[in-house]
Each structure stands twice: as C-alpha cells, then as structure tokens.
Amino acid sequence: MNNMGFTLADIAKKGEFGLPQNQKFSIGSGKFNDIALVDQVGKVGATHLEIENKGDYVEITDLGRVHGTYVNNRPVKAGDTVHVESGDEICLGEKAYKYRLMRM
C-alpha cells in the first residue's frame, strides 16, 4: 500500500492529528513539539515520544520518560521502538492521554 495516511485521534477530546507518510513527529508537553500537549497533571515528558508513519504502519519510540508510554495497555520500554497499526490505542503518561491510530 503506497501513500497511506494515518491520523492520531484524541479519544477524550475527539481531536485528530494528521500523520503524513515518511515524516517523524515529536509528542510531548514542550511547546516545541510537533504535537504539543497541555499537561495539567504532570504525567507527560517535555518530549515524550516520536511517531513516524511508514506507509503501511506506524512506529513509535518511547523517549524514556518517567510515566511511560503504552500500546494497547502494554508498556513500551524506554528507548524501544514499536510497530502500531490502525485501531491500536497509544497512551502517554500513565494513561493520562489516550489516542487511537486510524487510517485516513
């Protein structure tokens, strides 16, 4: 499958972030991130993870923040890169922020 797009849908707020193919994005509480979160509970790192659309799937890399990253309720080890697909749930900061990966 070529030229596939994905969106990262915010489960609680119903917002979406487009993830164009072959681009890497940073997500975290710092304003400098591609996707900057307003973290009122202190559970998300300044740069918490990176996410990259590979075309048929997406990869996320946990950047070793204290409160962790979860894919489908399974913790991602600090520094690990994991393969995620459409329908998978990605949680940041002890599940303070939940997203669902969806194909566009």
N, C-alpha and C positions, 0 to 999 in steps of 0.2 A: 504494500500500500504506500503510495507516494503522496507527499504534500498533505499529510494528515495534521489537523489542528486539534488541540485539546483546550479545555477550559478547566480552571480550578474554581469550583463553586463553593462559596462560603455557606455552610449548612445553616448556621444560625441567622445570618443577615440576608441571605438569598442573593448576595452579590456574586459576580463572576470576574475572573481574571483570564484573559486570553493568553495562551502559551504557543506562539508560533514555532514552527518546526526549526530545528537546529539552532535554537537560541537557549542560553542559560540565564536563569533568573535567580536573584537572591531574595530571600524572605526573612524578615525579622522586625524587631521593634525600632531599629535605627531608621531615620528619615532618608538615608542614602540608599536604601534597598530598592530593588525594582518593585517589590510588593512590600510596602511599609505598613506594619500593623500598629494599631493603637493598643498597647498592652497596659491595661489598667490594673492587672493583678500581678505583674512582675514575673510571669512564667515563660516569656519568650526572650531569647537572646538578641543582642543587637543585630547580628547576622546569624540566624538560627539554622537555615538550611539553604541548599541550592537545588534547583529543579531544572531539568533540561528535557525538552521534547525531542525524542529521537526518531519520530515519524510514526512507527507502529506502536510505540510505548513511550513511557516517560521514566527518567531516572531521577531519584532524589538522593542527595548526600547530606547526612546529618553532620553538622559542623561542631559537635561536641559540647552543646550547651547543657547546663545542669538539669533542666527539666525535661529534656528529651524530645524525641520525635517518634511517632507510632504510625504504622501502616496496618490497617485492619486490626487494630488493637494489639499488635505485636510491636515491641520496642525495636527501634533501629539502633544498633551500636554506634557510638561516637566515631565519626570518620568513615563509616560504611556507606556505600552507595547501593541502593536497592532499586529493582525494576518494579514499576507500578503500571497498572493498566486502567482502562476506563471502568468506572464503578468502584474503584478502590477508595477507601477513606484514609486521609492523611491528617494526623492530629499533631499539633505543636504544643509544647509546654504543659505536660501532664494533662493533655486533652482540653486545655483552655480554649483552643481554636481548632475547629474541625472543618475540613474541606473534602469535597468529593471530586475526583478526577473524572471528567466527562469528555467524550469525543465530540468535536464540533460538527 
